[in-house]
Amino acid sequence: MTHYDYDLFVIGAGSGGVRAARMASSLGVRVAIAEQRYLGGTCVNVGCVPKKLFVYASQFQDQFDAAAGFGWTVNKSTFNWTRLIANKNREIERLKIVYSNLLQKSGASIITGRAHVINAHTVAIDDKEYSAERILIATGGWPFVPEIPGKQYIVTSNDMFFLKQLPKRIIIVGGGYIAVEFASILHGLGVDTTVCHRGDKLLSGFDEDIRDFLAQEMTKKGIKLLFNTDIEAIESTGGSFSIRLVDGSALSTDLVMYATGRTANSSGFGLEALGVDLDSEAAIKVNSDYQTNVPSIYALGDVTNRVNLTPVAIAEGMALVNKLYANQAKSVDYDNIPTAVFCQPNIGTVGLTEAQAHEQYPDIDIYKTSFTPMKNTLSGLDEKTLMKMVVVRSTDRVIGLHMVGSDAPEIIQGMAVAIRAGATKAVFDSTLGIHPTAAEEFVTLREAVT
């Protein structure tokens, strides 16, 4: 290994890349990590972290409205978008410094600039070349925007974190995580919000009851949902935009945001010329060891477009380093990965949906409950909670848990441990609930609905 400048050269300083670089360096591996934009990648800068801060900001109006039912008198509230952006920026800068310090303390070299893979063992940045025994691509994903007339007026989630001012009206195109989360955020901040989705339901891949329930709750809040439609063209009309839909109808708005998916950020790094295999969506193809068809080049995280979640990329980075440098061949288990959607109300889910369960097992029992949370009995807020459990009747094993409601992600995180441990319905039934909580409903579900 000594004839190379580095043992491992990581391209991309997002969650997966940073974890791999830090772990490898701590094991005595000579590591360099290159980043063109910002340390921390999408999650820290234009993803999970600032989004969650925006979610918190958007929840306060409901809390102010709820206060009266509990005896509080709250004076008229005002919201300052500029202040939120400034405070968010300060926190993100703090986190980037943390990432930099962690990398430096581990011994990894941080190189700023656009990396280009020259050959199987060489990376160029600006006018300098670096040799490495192995190269790891961890460049994440990038928002996808289709080619339509007026595309230049479209913003994506990347732009939303840096808007100079909050619009009065917005149309959000898409029906996935990002679309429903930003719809809830902007509506909570007082923006007249419309979601335009070409499908017939939100959140493809989620349990059908969850999808239907969320749409009902979002509609009750005043978010307008337009299904089975799409935008054909966007025209600027001075200070606003005219939107022409595929059915010929028109809408007017102050901002158009597209949340129509993300594509693997694999272009422009020299991978195509080197012969690294990409799939039809430009994601890097890898084997179970995150190795490409070029043996010295590896890839993980969103750029491989498998399970595009921050904790997954981190786990992949750890698994790769353990296998390559610690002689620990423990792969990532992609089953029963819990996930959340930070819309309002929140979604938390782990395990199989009802439809997936019926495909794999002949004997499925479904337990389900919908109720008004205790807080809302006095708050006056018309928001309900849904909980659902999927059980294999013959083994009594719980194979799916789904929730829409306040604190759903916090609750499902704990439930995910039970799912991975193989808990049965009898174990849930024998577990005493914490009263009064919403979470106790998961251990008091007694009658199967199907």
RORODREN-938620 format. One record per residue (C-alpha): residue number from 0; x, y, z. Coordinates in nm, 4 decimals, padded with zeros to 6 digits. Each point is the difference from the previous one (the first is absolute). Example, Ala and Ser with C-alpha at 12.3 -4.5 7.8 and 13.67 -1.06 7.14 Angstrom:
<atoms>
{0,{01.2300,-00.4500,00.7800}}
{1,{00.1370,00.3440,-00.0660}}
</atoms>
This chain:
<atoms>
{0,{00.0000,00.0000,00.0000}}
{1,{00.2918,00.2339,00.0630}}
{2,{00.0536,00.0978,-00.3626}}
{3,{-00.3349,00.1844,-00.0017}}
{4,{-00.0540,00.3457,00.1481}}
{5,{-00.3000,-00.1365,00.1900}}
{6,{-00.1460,-00.3373,00.0856}}
{7,{-00.3567,00.1303,-00.0348}}
{8,{-00.1185,00.3067,-00.1895}}
{9,{-00.3606,00.0965,00.0750}}
{10,{-00.1896,00.2228,-00.2410}}
{11,{-00.2910,00.1672,00.1773}}
{12,{-00.0116,00.1208,00.3602}}
{13,{-00.3595,-00.0849,00.0790}}
{14,{-00.1150,-00.2335,00.2749}}
{15,{00.1274,-00.3222,-00.1570}}
{16,{00.3258,00.1396,-00.1296}}
{17,{00.0902,00.1730,00.3242}}
{18,{-00.0759,-00.3083,00.2089}}
{19,{00.2118,-00.2201,-00.2273}}
{20,{00.2878,00.2495,-00.0005}}
{21,{-00.0013,00.0457,00.3769}}
{22,{-00.0228,-00.3704,00.0775}}
{23,{00.2706,-00.0956,-00.2463}}
{24,{00.2344,00.2725,00.1185}}
{25,{-00.0497,-00.1031,00.3630}}
{26,{00.1196,-00.3482,-00.1003}}
{27,{00.3265,00.1410,-00.1323}}
{28,{-00.1066,00.0140,-00.3647}}
{29,{00.1357,00.2958,-00.1972}}
{30,{-00.3179,00.1804,-00.1064}}
{31,{-00.0852,00.3054,-00.2070}}
{32,{-00.3529,00.1312,-00.0447}}
{33,{-00.0966,00.2470,-00.2714}}
{34,{-00.3048,00.2258,00.0046}}
{35,{-00.1037,00.2586,-00.2559}}
{36,{-00.2935,00.1700,00.1749}}
{37,{-00.0322,-00.0414,00.3743}}
{38,{00.1022,-00.2357,00.2773}}
{39,{-00.2891,-00.2091,00.1225}}
{40,{-00.1569,-00.0424,-00.3410}}
{41,{-00.3721,00.0198,-00.0680}}
{42,{-00.1170,-00.1071,00.3459}}
{43,{00.1798,00.2726,00.1926}}
{44,{-00.0300,00.2806,-00.2524}}
{45,{-00.3151,-00.0387,-00.2102}}
{46,{-00.1725,-00.3045,00.1411}}
{47,{-00.0817,-00.1688,00.3282}}
{48,{00.1398,00.2548,00.2431}}
{49,{-00.1272,00.3341,-00.1377}}
{50,{-00.3264,-00.1682,-00.0997}}
{51,{-00.0612,-00.1130,00.3591}}
{52,{00.0747,00.3513,00.1221}}
{53,{-00.2599,00.1297,-00.2464}}
{54,{-00.2454,-00.2640,00.1224}}
{55,{00.0397,00.1254,00.3550}}
{56,{-00.0580,00.3566,-00.1169}}
{57,{-00.3169,-00.0982,-00.1843}}
{58,{-00.1588,-00.1667,00.3033}}
{59,{-00.0194,00.3052,00.2227}}
{60,{-00.3160,00.1497,-00.1495}}
{61,{-00.1979,-00.3114,00.0916}}
{62,{00.1468,00.0158,00.3493}}
{63,{-00.1039,00.3647,00.0351}}
{64,{-00.3491,-00.0901,-00.1179}}
{65,{-00.0191,-00.2927,00.2413}}
{66,{00.1078,00.2042,00.3014}}
{67,{-00.3403,00.1609,00.0607}}
{68,{-00.1601,-00.3355,00.0772}}
{69,{00.2500,-00.0417,00.2833}}
{70,{-00.0656,00.3418,00.1513}}
{71,{00.2693,00.2015,-00.1704}}
{72,{-00.0510,00.3327,-00.1708}}
{73,{00.2520,00.0400,-00.2785}}
{74,{00.0401,00.3388,-00.1627}}
{75,{-00.0003,00.0290,-00.3778}}
{76,{00.3060,-00.1773,-00.1343}}
{77,{00.2193,00.1034,-00.2902}}
{78,{00.2542,-00.2000,-00.1944}}
{79,{00.3350,00.1248,-00.1322}}
{80,{00.1323,-00.2159,-00.2848}}
{81,{00.3279,00.1903,-00.0221}}
{82,{00.0734,-00.0694,00.3651}}
{83,{-00.0721,-00.3709,-00.0418}}
{84,{00.2358,-00.0204,-00.2988}}
{85,{00.2750,00.1835,00.1869}}
{86,{-00.0327,-00.2229,00.3067}}
{87,{-00.0089,-00.3116,-00.2187}}
{88,{00.3122,00.1133,-00.1841}}
{89,{00.1828,00.0542,00.3256}}
{90,{-00.0824,-00.3504,00.1197}}
{91,{00.1045,-00.1569,-00.3308}}
{92,{00.3316,00.1845,00.0092}}
{93,{00.0558,-00.1324,00.3519}}
{94,{-00.0646,-00.3556,-00.1189}}
{95,{00.2373,00.0373,-00.2942}}
{96,{00.2737,00.1047,00.2403}}
{97,{-00.0780,-00.3074,00.2098}}
{98,{00.0346,-00.2210,-00.3083}}
{99,{00.3293,00.1658,-00.0923}}
{100,{00.1393,-00.0432,00.3497}}
{101,{-00.1042,-00.3658,00.0151}}
{102,{00.1701,-00.0733,-00.3295}}
{103,{00.3163,00.1844,00.0946}}
{104,{00.0187,-00.1710,00.3396}}
{105,{-00.0344,-00.3376,-00.1675}}
{106,{00.3013,00.0798,-00.2162}}
{107,{-00.1800,00.0185,-00.3344}}
{108,{00.1134,00.2612,-00.2512}}
{109,{-00.2770,00.2340,-00.1187}}
{110,{00.0342,00.1205,-00.3587}}
{111,{-00.2354,00.2649,-00.1372}}
{112,{-00.0915,-00.0156,-00.3673}}
{113,{-00.1675,-00.1974,-00.2766}}
{114,{00.1461,-00.3477,-00.0241}}
{115,{00.0516,-00.1778,-00.3309}}
{116,{00.0986,-00.3649,-00.0204}}
{117,{00.2827,-00.0281,-00.2528}}
{118,{00.0494,-00.3747,00.0232}}
{119,{-00.0632,-00.2855,00.2409}}
{120,{00.2512,00.1389,00.2503}}
{121,{00.0235,00.3732,-00.0710}}
{122,{-00.2184,00.2985,00.0911}}
{123,{00.0581,00.3521,-00.1298}}
{124,{-00.1144,00.3169,00.1780}}
{125,{00.0753,00.3233,-00.1791}}
{126,{00.3560,-00.0426,-00.1335}}
{127,{00.1152,-00.2572,00.2532}}
{128,{-00.0210,-00.3793,-00.0209}}
{129,{-00.0218,-00.2422,00.2924}}
{130,{00.0562,-00.3745,-00.0153}}
{131,{-00.1915,-00.2431,00.2182}}
{132,{-00.0266,-00.3748,00.0395}}
{133,{-00.3796,00.0335,00.0263}}
{134,{-00.2440,00.2721,-00.0975}}
{135,{-00.3414,00.0358,00.1643}}
{136,{-00.2789,00.1929,-00.1733}}
{137,{-00.2489,00.1426,00.2515}}
{138,{-00.1380,00.2961,-00.1916}}
{139,{-00.3670,-00.0420,00.0898}}
{140,{-00.2924,00.1162,-00.2098}}
{141,{-00.1354,00.3150,-00.1587}}
{142,{-00.3564,00.1299,-00.0543}}
{143,{-00.1564,-00.1002,-00.3321}}
{144,{-00.2002,00.2543,-00.2007}}
{145,{-00.1630,-00.1033,-00.3296}}
{146,{00.0448,00.1961,-00.3204}}
{147,{-00.3081,00.2200,-00.0387}}
{148,{-00.0554,00.3524,-00.1351}}
{149,{00.0795,00.2381,00.2846}}
{150,{00.2387,-00.2360,00.1762}}
{151,{00.2227,00.2964,00.0819}}
{152,{-00.2610,00.1271,00.2458}}
{153,{-00.0077,-00.3202,00.2048}}
{154,{00.1621,-00.0328,00.3421}}
{155,{00.0910,-00.3240,00.1755}}
{156,{00.0465,-00.0993,00.3629}}
{157,{00.3610,00.1215,-00.0269}}
{158,{-00.1238,00.3534,-00.0697}}
{159,{-00.2713,00.0028,00.2667}}
{160,{00.2550,00.0216,00.2791}}
{161,{00.1334,00.3288,-00.1341}}
{162,{-00.3084,00.1875,-00.1235}}
{163,{00.0298,00.3738,00.0492}}
{164,{-00.3661,00.0272,00.0898}}
{165,{-00.2917,-00.2280,00.0698}}
{166,{-00.2598,-00.0139,-00.2808}}
{167,{-00.3695,00.0585,00.0667}}
{168,{-00.0925,-00.2879,-00.2312}}
{169,{00.1895,-00.3087,-00.1138}}
{170,{-00.0621,-00.2986,-00.2236}}
{171,{00.2036,-00.3073,00.0914}}
{172,{00.0278,-00.2661,-00.2696}}
{173,{00.0501,-00.3558,00.1201}}
{174,{-00.1447,-00.2503,00.2424}}
{175,{00.2940,-00.1423,00.1941}}
{176,{00.1796,00.0779,00.3257}}
{177,{00.1299,00.3391,-00.1029}}
{178,{-00.3270,00.1209,-00.1498}}
{179,{-00.2173,-00.0815,00.3011}}
{180,{00.2586,00.1228,00.2495}}
{181,{00.0394,00.3377,-00.1682}}
{182,{-00.3756,00.0280,-00.0489}}
{183,{-00.0446,-00.0370,00.3754}}
{184,{00.2870,00.2360,00.0782}}
{185,{-00.1192,00.2787,-00.2276}}
{186,{-00.3642,-00.0349,00.0957}}
{187,{00.1016,00.0181,00.3659}}
{188,{00.1862,00.3231,-00.0735}}
{189,{-00.3118,00.1540,-00.1521}}
{190,{00.0579,-00.0653,-00.3697}}
{191,{-00.2981,-00.0869,-00.2220}}
{192,{00.1193,-00.3452,-00.1047}}
{193,{-00.1037,-00.2254,-00.2888}}
{194,{00.1476,-00.3419,-00.0760}}
{195,{-00.0186,-00.1132,-00.3635}}
{196,{00.0671,-00.3714,-00.0491}}
{197,{-00.0287,-00.2127,-00.3111}}
{198,{-00.0902,-00.3081,00.2082}}
{199,{-00.3286,-00.0751,00.1696}}
{200,{00.1456,-00.0063,00.3549}}
{201,{00.2902,00.1408,00.1994}}
{202,{00.3022,-00.1992,00.1175}}
{203,{00.0281,-00.2943,-00.2364}}
{204,{00.1309,-00.3077,00.1791}}
{205,{-00.1551,00.0823,00.3359}}
{206,{-00.2914,-00.1901,00.1511}}
{207,{-00.3280,00.0880,-00.1711}}
{208,{-00.1729,00.0966,00.3255}}
{209,{00.2860,00.2344,00.0809}}
{210,{-00.0207,00.1615,-00.3438}}
{211,{-00.3765,00.0535,00.0206}}
{212,{00.0066,00.1229,00.3590}}
{213,{00.2763,00.2527,-00.0645}}
{214,{-00.1841,00.1438,-00.3011}}
{215,{-00.3106,00.0473,00.2147}}
{216,{00.1941,00.1726,00.2765}}
{217,{00.1896,00.2272,-00.2385}}
{218,{-00.3254,00.0979,-00.1719}}
{219,{-00.1644,00.0753,00.3354}}
{220,{00.2833,00.2390,00.0766}}
{221,{-00.0645,00.1904,-00.3208}}
{222,{00.2696,-00.1361,-00.2290}}
{223,{-00.1411,-00.0449,-00.3499}}
{224,{00.0804,-00.3361,-00.1619}}
{225,{-00.0294,-00.0370,-00.3772}}
{226,{00.0354,-00.3634,-00.1092}}
{227,{00.0304,-00.1600,-00.3450}}
{228,{00.1337,00.3190,-00.1529}}
{229,{00.3258,00.1656,-00.0971}}
{230,{00.1402,00.3312,-00.1141}}
{231,{00.0398,00.0507,-00.3732}}
{232,{00.1604,00.3449,00.0035}}
{233,{00.0912,00.2915,00.2257}}
{234,{-00.0139,00.3639,-00.1079}}
{235,{00.1227,00.3038,00.1868}}
{236,{-00.2636,00.2679,00.0485}}
{237,{00.1990,00.2691,00.1699}}
{238,{00.0105,-00.0685,00.3704}}
{239,{-00.1733,-00.3379,-00.0258}}
{240,{-00.0323,-00.3019,-00.2277}}
{241,{-00.2740,-00.1442,-00.2159}}
{242,{-00.0107,-00.3778,00.0097}}
{243,{-00.1583,-00.1968,-00.2845}}
{244,{-00.1044,-00.3529,00.0961}}
{245,{-00.0185,-00.2933,-00.2402}}
{246,{-00.3809,00.0169,00.0002}}
{247,{00.0172,00.3562,-00.1330}}
{248,{-00.0981,00.1722,00.3250}}
{249,{00.2139,00.2736,00.1507}}
{250,{00.1161,00.1012,00.3468}}
{251,{00.1778,00.3058,00.1323}}
{252,{00.2716,-00.0133,00.2632}}
{253,{00.2983,00.1882,00.1390}}
{254,{00.2408,-00.2952,00.0017}}
{255,{00.0252,-00.3432,-00.1621}}
{256,{00.1970,-00.2670,00.1812}}
{257,{00.0744,-00.3384,-00.1568}}
{258,{00.0438,-00.3015,00.2259}}
{259,{-00.0113,-00.2622,-00.2733}}
{260,{00.2743,-00.2232,00.1295}}
{261,{00.3765,00.0018,00.0145}}
{262,{00.2531,-00.1525,-00.2363}}
{263,{00.3377,-00.1497,00.0783}}
{264,{00.2759,00.2629,-00.0085}}
{265,{00.2339,-00.2081,-00.2148}}
{266,{00.0611,00.2213,-00.3025}}
{267,{00.3148,00.2023,-00.0588}}
{268,{00.2365,-00.2046,00.2146}}
{269,{00.1560,-00.1946,-00.2861}}
{270,{-00.1769,-00.3238,00.0872}}
{271,{-00.1541,-00.0519,-00.3438}}
{272,{00.3326,00.0331,-00.1791}}
{273,{00.1575,-00.2407,00.2455}}
{274,{-00.2699,-00.2574,-00.0737}}
{275,{-00.1685,-00.0063,00.3391}}
{276,{-00.3417,-00.1621,-00.0472}}
{277,{-00.3037,00.2225,00.0556}}
{278,{-00.3633,-00.1050,-00.0089}}
{279,{-00.2738,00.1574,-00.2144}}
{280,{-00.0435,00.2786,00.2570}}
{281,{00.3737,00.0773,00.0191}}
{282,{00.0426,-00.1644,00.3397}}
{283,{00.3319,-00.1774,00.0533}}
{284,{-00.0318,-00.3770,-00.0059}}
{285,{00.1713,-00.1766,00.2891}}
{286,{00.0137,-00.3525,00.1397}}
{287,{-00.0782,-00.1006,00.3580}}
{288,{00.3406,00.1376,00.1053}}
{289,{-00.0671,00.3439,-00.1588}}
{290,{00.2558,-00.0764,-00.2699}}
{291,{-00.0543,00.1092,-00.3597}}
{292,{00.1034,-00.1959,-00.3073}}
{293,{00.3321,00.1867,00.0268}}
{294,{00.1487,-00.1862,00.3003}}
{295,{00.1768,00.2967,00.1598}}
{296,{-00.3073,00.2258,-00.0127}}
{297,{-00.2816,-00.0207,00.2534}}
{298,{-00.3254,00.1920,00.0499}}
{299,{-00.2623,00.0309,00.2711}}
{300,{-00.2921,00.2134,00.1108}}
{301,{-00.2476,00.1802,-00.2237}}
{302,{00.2277,-00.0111,-00.3050}}
{303,{-00.0773,-00.3740,-00.0142}}
{304,{-00.3769,00.0701,00.0288}}
{305,{-00.0908,-00.2930,00.2201}}
{306,{-00.1333,00.1174,00.3376}}
{307,{00.0492,00.3756,-00.0030}}
{308,{00.0085,00.0840,00.3686}}
{309,{00.2762,00.1634,00.2039}}
{310,{00.0279,-00.2799,00.2607}}
{311,{00.0278,-00.2537,-00.2819}}
{312,{00.2902,00.1862,-00.1628}}
{313,{00.1732,00.0186,00.3390}}
{314,{-00.0524,-00.3724,00.0584}}
{315,{00.1349,-00.0776,-00.3472}}
{316,{00.3092,00.2093,00.0659}}
{317,{00.0634,-00.1874,00.3245}}
{318,{-00.0556,-00.3397,-00.1642}}
{319,{00.2383,00.0798,-00.2851}}
{320,{00.2813,00.1188,00.2263}}
{321,{-00.0436,-00.2931,00.2370}}
{322,{00.0279,-00.2450,-00.2887}}
{323,{00.2943,00.1675,-00.1727}}
{324,{00.2091,00.1003,00.2999}}
{325,{-00.1242,-00.1751,00.3146}}
{326,{-00.0596,-00.3521,-00.1331}}
{327,{-00.3639,00.0149,00.1104}}
{328,{-00.2271,-00.1102,-00.2835}}
{329,{-00.3360,00.1053,00.1427}}
{330,{-00.2426,00.1242,-00.2643}}
{331,{-00.2806,00.2515,00.0434}}
{332,{-00.3425,-00.1531,00.0617}}
{333,{-00.2440,00.1861,-00.2239}}
{334,{-00.3102,-00.1643,00.1463}}
{335,{-00.2212,00.1831,00.2475}}
{336,{00.1633,00.3399,-00.0402}}
{337,{-00.2133,00.2530,00.1896}}
{338,{-00.0753,00.3271,-00.1685}}
{339,{-00.1935,00.3199,00.0593}}
{340,{-00.1668,00.2746,-00.1970}}
{341,{00.0040,00.3302,00.1857}}
{342,{-00.3275,00.1280,-00.1386}}
{343,{-00.2847,00.1145,00.2227}}
{344,{-00.1101,-00.2279,00.1487}}
{345,{00.3239,-00.2009,00.0068}}
{346,{00.0371,-00.3474,-00.1450}}
{347,{00.2099,-00.2776,00.1490}}
{348,{00.0201,-00.3470,-00.1496}}
{349,{00.1997,-00.3227,00.0235}}
{350,{-00.0398,-00.3402,-00.1604}}
{351,{-00.2425,-00.1177,-00.2656}}
{352,{-00.3081,00.1794,-00.1229}}
{353,{-00.3266,-00.1918,-00.0059}}
{354,{00.0313,-00.0544,-00.3760}}
{355,{00.3603,-00.1239,00.0288}}
{356,{-00.0979,-00.2336,00.2827}}
{357,{-00.2786,-00.1602,-00.2056}}
{358,{00.2504,-00.0611,-00.2801}}
{359,{00.2322,-00.1926,00.2327}}
{360,{-00.2339,-00.1726,00.2461}}
{361,{-00.3381,-00.1779,-00.0389}}
{362,{-00.1272,00.0835,00.3500}}
{363,{00.0129,00.3664,00.0989}}
{364,{-00.1850,00.1735,00.2817}}
{365,{-00.0353,00.3782,00.0041}}
{366,{-00.0464,00.2038,00.3173}}
{367,{-00.0891,00.3635,-00.0404}}
{368,{-00.1220,00.2960,00.2009}}
{369,{-00.0768,00.3640,-00.0719}}
{370,{-00.0670,00.2474,00.2778}}
{371,{00.0165,00.3600,00.1169}}
{372,{00.3219,00.0511,00.1997}}
{373,{-00.0566,00.1048,00.3590}}
{374,{00.1544,00.3403,-00.0581}}
{375,{-00.2548,00.0796,-00.2681}}
{376,{-00.2965,-00.0628,00.2300}}
{377,{00.0706,00.3483,00.1405}}
{378,{00.2066,00.1584,-00.2750}}
{379,{-00.2836,00.0280,-00.2493}}
{380,{00.2329,-00.1282,-00.2740}}
{381,{-00.1670,-00.2421,-00.2399}}
{382,{00.2908,-00.2397,-00.0426}}
{383,{-00.0261,-00.3740,00.0551}}
{384,{00.2499,-00.2829,00.0404}}
{385,{00.0114,-00.3316,-00.1849}}
{386,{00.1852,-00.3113,00.1167}}
{387,{00.0237,-00.3300,-00.1847}}
{388,{00.1588,-00.3365,00.0754}}
{389,{00.0611,-00.2840,-00.2470}}
{390,{00.0261,-00.3504,00.1497}}
{391,{00.0638,-00.3477,-00.1433}}
{392,{-00.2797,-00.2074,00.1540}}
{393,{00.1793,-00.3381,-00.0069}}
{394,{00.3129,00.1242,00.1793}}
{395,{-00.1517,00.2969,00.1859}}
{396,{00.2994,00.2073,-00.1148}}
{397,{-00.0448,00.3733,-00.0487}}
{398,{00.1426,00.0882,-00.3406}}
{399,{-00.1218,00.3567,-00.0523}}
{400,{-00.0804,00.3072,00.2081}}
{401,{-00.1273,00.3240,-00.1486}}
{402,{-00.1072,00.3269,00.1597}}
{403,{-00.1227,00.3432,-00.1006}}
{404,{-00.0104,00.2475,00.2858}}
{405,{00.1936,00.2227,00.2331}}
{406,{00.3434,-00.1405,00.0913}}
{407,{-00.0466,-00.3018,-00.2296}}
{408,{00.3727,-00.0139,-00.0914}}
{409,{00.1027,00.0023,00.3678}}
{410,{-00.2449,-00.2795,00.0782}}
{411,{00.0823,-00.2169,-00.3010}}
{412,{00.3746,00.0197,00.0683}}
{413,{-00.0569,-00.1998,00.3175}}
{414,{-00.2461,-00.2333,-00.1689}}
{415,{00.2614,-00.0750,-00.2672}}
{416,{00.2140,-00.1687,00.2657}}
{417,{-00.2890,-00.2326,00.0822}}
{418,{-00.0579,-00.0802,-00.3678}}
{419,{00.3666,-00.0837,-00.0575}}
{420,{00.0021,-00.2116,00.3167}}
{421,{-00.2869,-00.2094,-00.1397}}
{422,{-00.2625,00.1050,00.2523}}
{423,{-00.3347,-00.1774,-00.0199}}
{424,{-00.3453,00.1450,00.0486}}
{425,{-00.0077,-00.1813,00.3358}}
{426,{00.3136,00.1912,00.1064}}
{427,{-00.1674,00.3284,-00.0896}}
{428,{-00.3169,-00.1051,00.1851}}
{429,{00.1954,-00.0910,00.3133}}
{430,{00.1887,00.3293,00.0027}}
{431,{-00.1456,00.2579,00.2378}}
{432,{-00.0754,00.3347,-00.1570}}
{433,{00.1106,00.3378,00.1253}}
{434,{-00.3221,00.1826,00.0829}}
{435,{-00.1175,00.2369,-00.1286}}
{436,{00.1956,-00.0019,-00.3256}}
{437,{-00.0807,-00.0602,-00.3637}}
{438,{00.2754,-00.2624,-00.0172}}
{439,{-00.1844,-00.2282,00.2436}}
{440,{-00.2531,-00.0690,-00.2749}}
{441,{00.2568,-00.2279,-00.1629}}
{442,{-00.0109,-00.2327,00.3040}}
{443,{-00.3793,00.0132,00.0463}}
{444,{-00.1158,-00.0992,-00.3492}}
{445,{-00.2187,-00.3043,00.0679}}
{446,{-00.2359,-00.0666,-00.2925}}
{447,{00.1173,-00.0606,-00.3550}}
{448,{-00.1937,00.2021,-00.2573}}
{449,{00.0842,-00.2428,-00.2849}}
</atoms>
